[in-house]
Amino acid sequence: MLFNTLFLMGPPAQGEAAANPLVALLPWVLIFVVIYFFMIRPQNKKAKEQKAFRESIGKGDRIVTIGGVHGKIVETEETTVIIEVEGQNRLKIERSAISAENTAVAYPAAKK
């Protein structure tokens, strides 16, 4: 569209003002700015917060996995954690599978 505007329309007639091609781009720039501030930026911010949370969890924290499994962290490794679930069973899961911390919500006395 910009190509057509700039090259195929030809020069303006004498006495006719030339239209600025940047005016045609203004709506697209505004759309991108709105999408950035309402969609991309909040998503990046949330991803950074989630990454910081996953790195900060430690032994004794109660967590909920993405699949809905509730457990208590028994051991931590670089990319995995071992959680203890009901019945003293242990599961080894990836840190990226941890959704939320459940310590402060369900167990207020255990809050750090």
C-alpha positions as a Markdown table, in Angstrom:
| # | Residue | x | y | z |
|---|---|---|---|---|
| 1 | Met | 0.0 | 0.0 | 0.0 |
| 2 | Leu | 2.8 | 2.4 | 0.8 |
| 3 | Phe | 4.5 | 1.5 | -2.5 |
| 4 | Asn | 1.3 | 2.4 | -4.3 |
| 5 | Thr | 1.0 | 5.6 | -2.5 |
| 6 | Leu | 4.5 | 6.8 | -3.1 |
| 7 | Phe | 5.3 | 5.6 | -6.6 |
| 8 | Leu | 2.3 | 4.7 | -8.6 |
| 9 | Met | 0.1 | 7.8 | -7.9 |
| 10 | Gly | 2.6 | 10.1 | -9.6 |
| 11 | Pro | 3.4 | 13.7 | -8.6 |
| 12 | Pro | 0.5 | 15.9 | -7.4 |
| 13 | Ala | -1.1 | 18.3 | -9.8 |
| 14 | Gln | -0.1 | 21.9 | -9.7 |
| 15 | Gly | -2.0 | 23.6 | -6.9 |
| 16 | Glu | -2.8 | 20.3 | -5.2 |
| 17 | Ala | -1.0 | 19.7 | -1.9 |
| 18 | Ala | 1.1 | 16.5 | -1.6 |
| 19 | Ala | -0.1 | 14.1 | 1.0 |
| 20 | Asn | 2.5 | 13.0 | 3.6 |
| 21 | Pro | 3.0 | 9.3 | 3.4 |
| 22 | Leu | 3.8 | 9.2 | 7.1 |
| 23 | Val | 0.2 | 10.1 | 7.9 |
| 24 | Ala | -0.8 | 6.7 | 6.3 |
| 25 | Leu | 1.5 | 4.9 | 8.6 |
| 26 | Leu | 0.3 | 6.6 | 11.8 |
| 27 | Pro | -2.7 | 4.2 | 12.4 |
| 28 | Trp | -0.4 | 1.2 | 12.1 |
| 29 | Val | 2.1 | 2.7 | 14.5 |
| 30 | Leu | -0.7 | 3.4 | 17.0 |
| 31 | Ile | -2.0 | -0.1 | 16.7 |
| 32 | Phe | 1.5 | -1.5 | 17.4 |
| 33 | Val | 1.9 | 0.7 | 20.4 |
| 34 | Val | -1.4 | -0.3 | 21.8 |
| 35 | Ile | -0.7 | -4.0 | 21.3 |
| 36 | Tyr | 2.7 | -3.6 | 22.9 |
| 37 | Phe | 1.5 | -1.9 | 26.0 |
| 38 | Phe | -1.6 | -4.0 | 26.5 |
| 39 | Met | -0.4 | -7.5 | 25.4 |
| 40 | Ile | 3.3 | -7.9 | 24.9 |
| 41 | Arg | 4.7 | -5.9 | 27.8 |
| 42 | Pro | 2.4 | -7.4 | 30.5 |
| 43 | Gln | 3.1 | -10.9 | 29.2 |
| 44 | Asn | 6.9 | -10.3 | 29.4 |
| 45 | Lys | 6.6 | -8.9 | 32.9 |
| 46 | Lys | 4.5 | -11.9 | 34.1 |
| 47 | Ala | 7.1 | -14.3 | 32.6 |
| 48 | Lys | 9.9 | -12.6 | 34.4 |
| 49 | Glu | 8.0 | -12.7 | 37.7 |
| 50 | Gln | 7.2 | -16.4 | 37.2 |
| 51 | Lys | 10.9 | -17.1 | 36.4 |
| 52 | Ala | 12.0 | -15.3 | 39.6 |
| 53 | Phe | 9.4 | -17.2 | 41.6 |
| 54 | Arg | 10.6 | -20.6 | 40.3 |
| 55 | Glu | 14.2 | -19.7 | 41.1 |
| 56 | Ser | 13.3 | -18.6 | 44.7 |
| 57 | Ile | 11.5 | -21.6 | 45.9 |
| 58 | Gly | 13.2 | -23.8 | 48.3 |
| 59 | Lys | 13.0 | -26.8 | 50.7 |
| 60 | Gly | 9.9 | -26.8 | 52.8 |
| 61 | Asp | 7.7 | -24.6 | 50.5 |
| 62 | Arg | 4.3 | -26.0 | 49.6 |
| 63 | Ile | 3.6 | -25.7 | 45.9 |
| 64 | Val | 1.0 | -26.5 | 43.2 |
| 65 | Thr | 2.1 | -27.8 | 39.8 |
| 66 | Ile | 0.6 | -26.9 | 36.5 |
| 67 | Gly | -1.2 | -30.2 | 36.6 |
| 68 | Gly | -2.8 | -29.4 | 39.9 |
| 69 | Val | -0.6 | -31.7 | 42.1 |
| 70 | His | -0.1 | -30.2 | 45.6 |
| 71 | Gly | 3.0 | -31.1 | 47.5 |
| 72 | Lys | 5.9 | -30.0 | 49.7 |
| 73 | Ile | 9.4 | -29.5 | 48.3 |
| 74 | Val | 11.8 | -32.0 | 49.9 |
| 75 | Glu | 14.9 | -31.5 | 47.7 |
| 76 | Thr | 15.9 | -29.0 | 45.0 |
| 77 | Glu | 18.3 | -29.4 | 42.1 |
| 78 | Glu | 19.2 | -27.0 | 39.3 |
| 79 | Thr | 16.3 | -27.8 | 37.0 |
| 80 | Thr | 14.2 | -30.2 | 39.0 |
| 81 | Val | 12.7 | -30.5 | 42.5 |
| 82 | Ile | 11.5 | -33.5 | 44.4 |
| 83 | Ile | 8.1 | -33.0 | 46.1 |
| 84 | Glu | 6.4 | -35.1 | 48.7 |
| 85 | Val | 2.7 | -35.6 | 48.1 |
| 86 | Glu | 0.0 | -37.3 | 50.2 |
| 87 | Gly | 0.9 | -40.7 | 51.5 |
| 88 | Gln | 4.6 | -39.9 | 51.7 |
| 89 | Asn | 5.1 | -40.5 | 48.0 |
| 90 | Arg | 7.8 | -38.5 | 46.2 |
| 91 | Leu | 7.6 | -37.0 | 42.7 |
| 92 | Lys | 10.5 | -35.6 | 40.7 |
| 93 | Ile | 9.3 | -32.7 | 38.6 |
| 94 | Glu | 10.8 | -29.9 | 36.5 |
| 95 | Arg | 10.9 | -26.4 | 38.0 |
| 96 | Ser | 9.0 | -25.2 | 34.9 |
| 97 | Ala | 6.0 | -27.3 | 36.0 |
| 98 | Ile | 5.5 | -25.4 | 39.2 |
| 99 | Ser | 2.6 | -23.0 | 39.0 |
| 100 | Ala | 2.2 | -21.4 | 42.4 |
| 101 | Glu | 3.3 | -21.4 | 46.0 |
| 102 | Asn | 0.7 | -22.6 | 48.4 |
| 103 | Thr | 2.5 | -22.0 | 51.7 |
| 104 | Ala | 1.0 | -18.7 | 52.6 |
| 105 | Val | -2.5 | -19.4 | 51.4 |
| 106 | Ala | -3.2 | -22.8 | 52.8 |
| 107 | Tyr | -0.8 | -22.8 | 55.8 |
| 108 | Pro | -0.6 | -19.3 | 57.3 |
| 109 | Ala | 1.4 | -20.5 | 60.3 |
| 110 | Ala | 4.2 | -21.8 | 57.9 |
| 111 | Lys | 4.7 | -18.5 | 56.2 |
| 112 | Lys | 8.3 | -17.4 | 56.0 |
